[in-house]
């Protein structure tokens, strides 16, 4: 199993998703030629002082083409108010106090090497730089840093870090946070069983509702829109352009056979659970030669805070596949833009984490160092906003998967 297979399998395990099997990574059925940066585009970008854009192919179905944004340049450095740029592991830390607010959290981390199966200690790092030891092995932090889920297995607790309020959650796992920080989606922790419903909680009021998941053995919750609708991904590899073009069991619509690469998603109503299919074709220049499509419960797919754009990460093929370029998708499944990330032997790897108002969050793994980068979707510029200590696993706000070297 490659490192990337292990990475996605670990994510699926942490999120309590199942039936990953070999569906996490599959090779696209039709390869496309890699688009190179055109000198004309570079000159035009320099003259206009705008983002560098490479000229896309024009062989896309229907005569369309995908705008390419060059995000492969050297990363700058930036200071933001929601995460310290550096921190050190304390020799000791107080437990998280229950009788006073500590302020919004910046991240949760565990100081232990990736070779260890479990880490004995988790720490909360606040935006002001204070650190507190957390109970239990698992945790989750809302995108705005206000809400913390932590506690031992079977007895999770939701805590308001800007106050003292808390409430028991029981034996649950964080499935998703809405990108605007307003909603929390919880799954019952039942190993080996795919949940037939999830709990969607409005964090400001504490009110919650049960939303059914139709065909739970086929669909998993990947994210939640600010509206409360759920973004579902296939648990197994139902290829939209497979042998017979058969869609997911609960999807209706035209048969899209013919071998074109792409995948099916679904959007479930945030109250009734009623599903509508979302077909994402990756024809023309959306997919380059030597790239793969990642599907399954842990597929790298997130929603922007406005709920209007999805970001999806391709896989670079090779002897050891790694995370590749990003695609911006409309909520109708159209490919809007392609972001070319650094590639090459010394470029390291960048994994899609989440989208904030300021841009797209990436975890950059390079030369044994883990950094957090912020990608500006308009310009393609990347900025390093934080560097983790050595041998640390990091959980960023609004995410459900740990990052480690």
C-alpha positions in Angstrom: 0.0 0.0 0.0 1.4 3.4 -0.9 1.8 6.3 1.6 -1.2 8.0 -0.1 -3.4 4.9 0.2 -2.4 4.8 3.9 -3.2 8.6 4.3 -6.7 8.3 2.9 -7.3 5.0 4.8 -6.3 6.8 8.0 -8.7 9.6 7.3 -11.5 7.3 6.7 -10.8 5.4 9.9 -10.6 8.6 12.0 -13.9 9.8 10.5 -15.4 6.4 11.2 -16.2 5.8 7.5 -16.1 2.3 6.2 -15.9 0.1 3.0 -13.0 2.1 1.6 -11.3 -0.9 0.1 -9.6 -0.1 -3.1 -12.0 2.7 -4.1 -10.0 5.5 -2.6 -7.7 5.7 -5.6 -8.4 4.6 -9.1 -6.7 5.5 -12.4 -8.7 7.7 -14.7 -9.8 5.8 -17.8 -8.8 8.5 -20.3 -5.5 10.3 -20.0 -5.1 13.9 -21.2 -2.0 15.8 -22.2 -0.5 18.0 -19.5 -0.9 21.7 -20.2 2.3 23.7 -20.0 2.6 27.3 -19.0 2.6 29.4 -22.2 5.1 32.3 -22.5 2.4 34.5 -23.9 0.3 34.0 -20.8 3.2 34.7 -18.6 4.0 38.0 -20.4 0.4 39.0 -20.3 0.2 38.3 -16.6 3.3 40.3 -15.9 2.1 43.2 -17.9 -1.3 43.3 -16.3 0.0 42.4 -12.8 -2.5 39.6 -12.4 -2.3 35.9 -11.6 -0.2 33.8 -14.0 -2.6 31.7 -16.1 -1.6 29.0 -18.5 -3.3 28.4 -21.8 -5.7 25.4 -21.5 -6.4 22.9 -24.2 -9.5 23.5 -26.3 -10.5 19.8 -26.7 -13.0 19.9 -23.9 -16.5 18.4 -24.6 -18.7 21.1 -26.1 -15.7 23.2 -27.0 -15.2 24.5 -23.5 -11.9 24.8 -21.7 -10.8 25.1 -18.1 -9.0 28.2 -16.8 -5.7 27.3 -15.4 -4.3 29.3 -12.5 -0.6 29.0 -11.8 -0.2 28.4 -8.0 3.2 26.7 -8.4 5.4 29.7 -7.5 7.4 30.0 -4.3 5.3 30.5 -1.2 5.6 33.8 0.7 5.0 34.2 4.4 2.1 35.9 6.0 0.9 36.5 9.5 -2.8 35.9 10.2 -4.7 36.5 13.4 -6.3 33.0 13.6 -3.1 30.9 14.0 0.3 31.5 15.5 3.1 31.2 13.0 5.1 29.0 15.2 4.8 27.2 18.6 6.8 24.8 20.8 5.7 21.7 22.7 5.5 22.6 26.4 7.2 20.5 29.0 3.9 20.6 30.9 0.5 22.1 30.3 -2.6 22.7 32.4 -5.7 20.8 31.6 -8.4 22.8 29.7 -10.2 24.8 32.5 -13.9 24.4 32.7 -14.6 27.5 34.8 -13.3 30.2 32.5 -13.1 31.0 28.8 -9.7 30.5 27.1 -10.5 32.1 23.8 -10.9 30.8 20.3 -8.7 27.8 19.4 -6.1 27.9 16.6 -5.6 24.1 16.2 -5.2 20.8 18.1 -2.0 18.9 17.9 -0.4 15.8 19.3 3.4 15.7 19.8 4.4 12.2 18.7 5.9 10.7 15.6 3.8 9.3 12.7 5.2 5.9 13.3 3.1 5.6 16.5 -0.4 4.3 16.1 -1.8 6.4 19.0 -0.6 9.6 20.7 -0.8 9.8 24.5 -1.5 13.6 24.6 -3.5 16.1 22.7 -3.0 19.9 23.1 -5.2 22.8 22.3 -3.3 25.8 20.9 -5.3 29.0 21.2 -5.1 32.0 18.9 -3.3 33.9 21.6 -0.7 31.2 21.9 -1.8 29.6 25.2 -1.8 25.8 25.4 -3.9 23.3 27.3 -4.0 19.6 27.6 -7.1 17.9 26.3 -8.8 14.7 27.6 -9.3 11.8 25.3 -7.6 10.8 22.1 -9.9 12.4 19.5 -10.9 16.0 19.1 -12.4 18.5 16.6 -12.4 22.2 16.3 -14.9 24.4 14.5 -13.7 26.6 11.6 -14.0 29.8 13.7 -12.2 28.1 16.6 -15.1 28.7 19.0 -16.3 25.1 19.5 -14.3 22.1 20.6 -15.3 18.5 20.6 -13.1 16.4 22.9 -13.3 13.7 25.5 -12.8 10.0 25.9 -14.4 7.6 23.4 -18.1 7.1 24.2 -18.3 10.4 26.1 -17.6 13.3 23.8 -18.3 16.8 24.9 -19.0 20.0 23.0 -17.3 23.0 24.7 -17.6 26.8 23.9 -14.0 28.0 24.2 -15.1 31.6 24.3 -17.3 30.9 27.4 -17.9 28.1 29.9 -20.9 26.4 28.3 -20.6 22.7 27.4 -22.9 19.8 26.6 -22.5 16.0 26.4 -22.6 14.5 22.9 -22.3 10.8 23.8 -20.6 8.2 21.6 -20.3 10.1 18.3 -17.7 11.1 15.7 -17.4 14.5 14.0 -18.4 13.9 10.4 -18.2 17.6 9.2 -18.3 21.2 10.2 -20.0 23.7 7.9 -17.3 26.0 6.4 -19.0 29.1 8.0 -18.7 27.5 11.4 -22.5 27.4 12.0 -23.3 23.7 11.8 -21.8 20.5 13.2 -22.6 17.0 11.8 -22.2 14.1 14.1 -22.3 10.4 13.3 -23.0 7.6 15.8 -19.8 5.7 16.6 -20.8 2.2 15.6 -17.7 0.4 14.1 -18.6 -1.7 11.1 -22.0 -0.1 10.6 -22.7 2.7 8.2 -25.0 5.2 9.9 -28.6 5.4 8.5 -28.8 9.0 9.9 -26.7 11.8 11.2 -27.2 14.6 13.7 -27.0 18.1 12.4 -26.5 20.7 15.2 -26.9 24.4 14.9 -24.1 25.6 17.2 -25.4 29.0 18.1 -28.7 27.6 19.5 -27.7 24.1 20.3 -30.7 22.8 18.5 -30.2 19.6 16.5 -32.1 17.3 14.1 -31.7 13.9 12.7 -31.3 13.6 9.0 -31.7 10.2 7.3 -29.0 8.9 4.9 -30.7 6.9 2.2 -28.6 4.0 1.0 -26.1 4.4 3.9 -24.0 1.5 2.5 -23.5 3.5 -0.7 -23.2 7.1 0.6 -21.1 8.8 3.2 -21.3 12.4 4.5 -18.2 14.4 3.3 -19.2 18.0 4.1 -22.1 20.2 4.9 -23.3 23.3 3.2 -24.1 26.5 5.2 -27.7 25.9 4.3 -27.6 22.5 6.1 -27.8 20.3 3.0 -25.3 17.5 3.1 -22.6 16.7 0.5 -22.4 13.0 0.1 -19.7 10.9 -1.6 -19.8 7.3 -2.7 -18.5 4.7 -0.3 -17.5 2.5 -3.2 -16.2 3.1 -6.7 -19.3 3.6 -8.8 -17.7 5.1 -11.9 -19.8 7.4 -13.9 -18.1 6.1 -17.0 -17.6 2.5 -16.1 -18.4 -0.7 -18.0 -22.0 0.2 -18.4 -22.2 3.8 -17.1 -24.4 2.7 -14.2 -24.8 5.5 -11.7 -25.1 5.1 -7.9 -28.2 3.2 -6.9 -30.1 6.2 -5.5 -29.3 8.5 -8.4 -31.6 9.1 -11.4 -30.9 10.8 -14.6 -29.3 10.1 -18.0 -27.0 7.1 -18.5 -23.5 8.6 -19.0 -21.6 5.7 -20.5 -18.7 6.0 -22.9 -15.6 5.8 -20.7 -15.2 9.5 -19.8 -13.5 10.0 -16.4 -15.4 11.6 -13.6 -17.5 10.7 -10.6 -20.9 11.0 -9.0 -21.7 13.0 -5.9 -25.1 13.6 -4.2 -26.6 16.4 -2.2 -29.0 15.4 0.6 -31.7 17.8 1.8 -30.7 18.9 5.3 -34.2 18.0 6.7 -35.7 15.1 4.7 -32.5 13.6 3.4 -33.9 13.5 -0.1 -31.0 13.2 -2.5 -30.3 14.7 -5.9 -27.5 13.5 -8.0 -24.4 15.6 -8.9 -22.5 14.3 -11.9 -18.9 15.7 -12.2 -17.4 14.9 -15.7 -13.7 15.4 -16.0 -13.4 15.6 -19.7 -11.1 17.7 -21.9 -8.3 19.4 -20.1 -9.8 19.0 -16.6 -7.7 15.9 -16.2 -4.1 15.7 -17.4 -2.0 12.8 -18.5 -0.6 10.8 -15.6 -3.3 11.8 -13.1 -5.7 9.8 -11.1 -9.1 10.4 -9.5 -9.6 9.8 -5.8 -13.0 8.7 -4.7 -14.5 7.0 -1.6 -15.5 8.3 1.9 -12.2 10.3 2.4 -12.0 11.8 -1.1 -10.4 15.3 -1.0 -13.4 17.5 -1.5 -14.5 20.5 0.5 -17.0 23.4 0.3 -16.2 27.1 0.4 -17.8 29.3 3.1 -20.4 30.8 0.7 -21.5 27.3 -0.3 -21.2 28.1 -4.0 -17.9 26.4 -4.9 -16.4 22.9 -4.2 -12.7 22.3 -4.2 -11.4 18.8 -5.2 -7.8 17.5 -5.4 -6.5 15.2 -8.1 -3.8 12.6 -7.6 -0.4 12.6 -9.4 0.3 9.1 -10.7 3.7 7.5 -10.2 5.5 4.8 -8.3 4.1 6.5 -5.1 1.1 8.6 -6.0 0.8 11.9 -4.2 -1.8 14.7 -3.9 -1.8 16.9 -7.0 -3.5 19.9 -8.5 -6.8 21.4 -7.4 -10.1 21.8 -9.3 -12.7 24.4 -8.4 -16.2 23.0 -9.2 -19.6 24.6 -9.3 -22.5 23.1 -7.3 -23.7 21.8 -10.7 -20.6 19.7 -11.2 -18.9 22.0 -13.7 -15.1 22.4 -13.6 -14.5 26.2 -13.2 -10.7 26.4 -12.6 -7.7 24.3 -12.2 -4.9 25.3 -9.8 -1.4 24.0 -10.7 0.4 23.3 -7.5 4.2 22.8 -7.2 5.5 19.5 -8.7 8.8 17.8 -8.9 11.2 15.8 -6.7 11.9 18.7 -4.3 8.4 20.2 -4.2 7.0 18.1 -1.5 3.2 17.4 -1.2 0.3 19.7 -0.5 -3.0 18.3 0.7 -6.3 20.1 0.5 -7.7 20.7 4.0 -10.5 23.3 4.0 -11.6 26.7 2.6 -11.7 29.9 4.7 -12.9 33.4 3.8 -9.2 34.2 3.2 -8.5 31.3 0.8 -7.8 27.6 0.5 -6.0 25.8 3.4 -3.2 23.4 2.4 -1.0 21.2 4.5 2.4 21.3 2.9 4.7 18.3 3.6 8.3 18.9 2.5 11.7 17.7 3.7 10.3 16.5 7.1 8.5 19.8 7.8 4.8 20.4 8.0 3.6 23.9 7.2 0.1 25.4 6.7 -0.3 27.3 3.5 -3.1 29.7 2.4 -3.8 29.7 -1.3 -5.5 32.8 -2.8 -8.0 31.5 -5.3 -7.9 34.7 -7.3 -4.2 35.2 -7.8 -2.9 31.7 -7.2 -0.4 33.0 -4.6 0.5 30.8 -1.7 1.5 32.1 1.8 3.0 30.0 4.7 1.0 31.0 7.8 2.2 28.4 10.3 5.0 25.9 10.8 4.5 22.9 13.1 7.1 21.5 15.5 8.9 18.3 14.4 7.1 15.0 15.0 3.7 16.5 15.5 0.2 15.6 14.2 -2.0 18.6 13.6 -5.7 19.0 13.3 -6.7 22.3 11.8 -10.1 24.1 12.5 -13.0 22.8 10.4 -11.2 19.6 9.4 -11.7 16.0 10.4 -8.3 14.5 9.5 -5.0 14.8 11.2 -1.9 15.9 9.3 1.4 14.3 10.0 4.8 13.9 8.5 
